[in-house]
Amino acid sequence: MAEGSLDVAGCLARIRRQDEDAAREMVGHLYPLVMKIVRSHLPRRTDEEDLAQIIFARVFSRIEQFSGGVPFEHWVSRVAVNTCLNQLRA
């Protein structure tokens, strides 16, 4: 999927209605961003795929907290960085 080709707002609305296809589309859209963050903050002894799954689980479990005040990708980036930092502290 080409970057920027996803209707993020429309996809978020579908995700909030529990649309699993929309969630898969969003993961595909955000995966390169999340993996870039994971690789730059990877805690030792942590598999990057495992950490990415934790990040996506947190993003989707907190999707209602996204207010739209910033681009969705920025919000996801903060979740990813905070998750990585928490893993480093643990």
Secondary structure, 3 states (H helix, E strand, C coil): CCCCCCCHHHHHHHHHCCCHHHHHHHHHHHHHHHHHHHHHHCCCCCCHHHHHHHHHHHHHHCHHHCCCCCCHHHHHHHHHHHHHHHHHHC
